[in-house]
């Protein structure tokens, strides 16, 4: 048996789910999903979403702006293996809960959408010359106590898919 078969392991959805909601004037909410595909539980999970935008300032075309995007919740006490409990976490990006996009570094139309509460994740993932959104999950192996970091793929604008997540998996239907 390979060591990777017994330690916790996080698998992330390949896409971001976009579904309609009345909670936001943009009319949509955006979520990612993940599961513990390993054999042991992970405890004291911390979740961080990191947005990077290249070329936001034309005077510094090679510089990256880093923004940490708020999440619906960013801590989970324990995540059991999906093989045991069949549970997966779907967490909403709460990019509208930050004042970051009101900053003068952003174009006028972005700041106006912030004022109107109509800013979308697609708007954000269209800024600059390149941009990525990545999710990090930190957690402790329940048995060894070793802290590990798990990272999603680098999400891009074309990774946003309209639809709900499959309740039995990580795919958007």
VENFENPE-V823560 format. One record per residue. N is the residue number from 0. RES is the residue in one small letter. NEAR is the number of other ideal C-beta (glycine too) atoms within 10 Angstrom. Layout:
BEGIN
<<N RES NEAR> <N RES NEAR>>
END
This chain:
BEGIN
<<0 x 6> <1 x 6> <2 x 6> <3 x 9> <4 x 9> <5 x 13> <6 x 16> <7 x 25> <8 x 17> <9 x 22> <10 x 17> <11 x 18> <12 x 25> <13 x 15> <14 x 20> <15 x 22> <16 x 23> <17 x 20> <18 x 15> <19 x 11> <20 x 12> <21 x 7> <22 x 11> <23 x 17> <24 x 12> <25 x 19> <26 x 13> <27 x 17> <28 x 19> <29 x 25> <30 x 19> <31 x 25> <32 x 21> <33 x 22> <34 x 22> <35 x 27> <36 x 14> <37 x 21> <38 x 16> <39 x 17> <40 x 18> <41 x 25> <42 x 17> <43 x 14> <44 x 21> <45 x 14> <46 x 20> <47 x 16> <48 x 21> <49 x 16> <50 x 22> <51 x 15> <52 x 23> <53 x 16> <54 x 16> <55 x 19> <56 x 11> <57 x 8> <58 x 5> <59 x 11> <60 x 11> <61 x 7> <62 x 12> <63 x 15> <64 x 19> <65 x 8> <66 x 19> <67 x 12> <68 x 20> <69 x 17> <70 x 19> <71 x 13> <72 x 11> <73 x 15> <74 x 9> <75 x 16> <76 x 7> <77 x 13> <78 x 24> <79 x 17> <80 x 18> <81 x 18> <82 x 11> <83 x 11> <84 x 12> <85 x 11> <86 x 11> <87 x 20> <88 x 17> <89 x 15> <90 x 19> <91 x 18> <92 x 22> <93 x 17> <94 x 22> <95 x 20> <96 x 11> <97 x 14> <98 x 7> <99 x 17> <100 x 19> <101 x 13> <102 x 14> <103 x 7> <104 x 14> <105 x 21> <106 x 13> <107 x 8> <108 x 10> <109 x 17> <110 x 16> <111 x 11> <112 x 20> <113 x 20> <114 x 9> <115 x 10> <116 x 10> <117 x 14> <118 x 23> <119 x 18> <120 x 22> <121 x 14> <122 x 19> <123 x 24> <124 x 21> <125 x 12> <126 x 20> <127 x 19> <128 x 11> <129 x 11> <130 x 22> <131 x 16> <132 x 27> <133 x 15> <134 x 23> <135 x 14> <136 x 23> <137 x 15> <138 x 23> <139 x 18> <140 x 17> <141 x 15> <142 x 12> <143 x 11> <144 x 8> <145 x 10> <146 x 13> <147 x 16> <148 x 11> <149 x 19> <150 x 14> <151 x 21> <152 x 14> <153 x 12> <154 x 25> <155 x 13> <156 x 15> <157 x 9> <158 x 18> <159 x 19> <160 x 15> <161 x 12> <162 x 12> <163 x 12> <164 x 20> <165 x 14> <166 x 9> <167 x 9> <168 x 14> <169 x 19> <170 x 14> <171 x 21> <172 x 11>>
END
